[in-house]
Amino acid sequence: MRIALQKHAVTLGFCLAVMLAPLLGAGESQAQKAAPKPPPVQTGPGSTAPSPSHLAAARALVISSGMSRSFSIIIPQFMDQIAQSLVQTRPEIAKDLEAVLIELKPEFDNQADEMIDTAAQIYVKQMSEPDLKAADAFFESPAGKKYVETQPAFLSEVVTAMQVWQGKISTGMMTRVREEMKKKSHEI
C-alpha cells in the first residue's frame, strides 16, 4: 500500500506542478504578464515546423525544470509492478523475469526519452524560443536548481495541505448551505 501511495504521490506531484506553476508565479513578473505575448508557434497542417534550435531550447527546459524526472521514474515503476504481479502468481519465473526486465530496460528508457521530445513539441507550441531559453536559464541558475530540488518535498506538503483545506472548505460550505436553506424553510 505504501508503494502504491508513493507512486500516486509522484504522479500527483507532477500534475500539481503543472497545475500550480501559474498560480505560484513560476518566474513571470507583473511586467511580463502585462507585456504583449507573441502568438504561439503553429505546428499544425499548413504551418512550418519549429526550428531545431527552438526544439532544442524546449527539450533543455523539459530536462532542466525536472519534468523529465517524472517521465524517467515511470519505467522502473512499471517494471516493478510487472515483476511483483507475475512473481506473485509464478514465483518460479523470478530469476528469468529479472533478467528479461534488465535486458528490456534500455529499450523502455528510450521511450521515456520520447516523452521528453513530446513535451518539447508541446512547449514549442506554447512558448517562443527566447522565452524557452530564459526559462531554461532560470532552471540552470542556483535558484532554479534549488527550486527543482525542493519540488518533491514541496508538492508532498502541498498535497497534504490541500487535503486539509478541501475538508475544511467542504464542511464549511455544507454548513453555510444548510444555514441559508434553513432560512428558506428547507431542512437539509
C-alpha positions, -999 to +999 in steps of 0.1 A: +000+000+000+029+024+009+045+019-025+012+025-043+007+057-023+043+068-032+037+061-069+004+081-067+022+109-049+048+111-077+021+112-104+000+137-084+032+157-078+039+161-114+002+170-121+002+195-093+035+210-105+020+216-139-013+230-125+003+251-097+031+267-117+010+296-130-006+301-096+028+302-079+042+328-102+065+305-120+090+332-128+067+356-145+068+392-132+039+416-134+056+434-162+060+402-182+023+394-176+012+428-188+036+427-219+020+416-252+029+380-258+040+367-293+015+344-309+021+307-301+041+288-327+017+270-351+028+235-360-004+221-374-013+215-410-001+243-434+024+257-409+061+254-407+078+231-382+098+247-354+135+252-359+160+227-345+172+254-321+136+261-309+131+223-303+165+221-285+155+250-262+122+233-254+140+200-247+165+217-225+137+232-205+119+199-201+152+185-186+163+214-165+129+220-150+129+185-136+099+174-157+119+147-174+125+132-140+087+124-138+089+105-171+121+086-162+107+072-130+077+056-147+098+029-164+112+013-132+078+017-115+061-002-143+088-029-143+085-033-106+047-036-109+051-063-137+076-082-116+055-081-085+024-091-103+040-120-122+062-134-095+032-133-070+014-160-091+045-176-107+074-174-082+094-199-103+100-174-131+115-147-108+151-151-119+144-153-157+119-124-154+145-102-136+170-110-165+143-101-191+134-068-174+171-058-172+175-066-208+145-046-218+152-016-196+172+003-222+145-001-248+119+014-225+143+041-212+143+053-249+106+056-247+110+079-217+133+099-239+105+100-265+082+116-239+108+143-233+107+150-271+068+150-269+069+175-241+093+197-260+070+196-290+042+208-267+064+236-254+073+249-288+036+254-295+032+275-263+065+294-260+088+313-282+125+302-284+137+333-264+111+326-236+122+289-235+158+299-232+150+324-205+131+298-185+159+273-190+184+299-178+164+302-146+163+265-140+201+263-147+207+291-121+214+282-085+179+294-076+163+273-103+183+242-093+171+247-058+135+251-070+137+218-089+154+201-059+127+212-035+097+203-057+091+167-044+091+178-008+071+210-015+045+191-035+041+165-009+034+192+017+010+210-007-009+177-013-013+173+025-023+209+030-047+207+001-064+177+016-069+195+049-081+226+030-106+206+009-120+191+040-124+225+057-140+240+026-163+210+021-175+212+057-178+249+058-197+251+025-222+224+035-227+242+069-234+275+052-257+260+026-277+243+054-279+276+072-291+295+042-315+268+031-330+267+067-337+305+063-358+295+033-376+268+053-357+238+039-340+213+062-310+196+046 
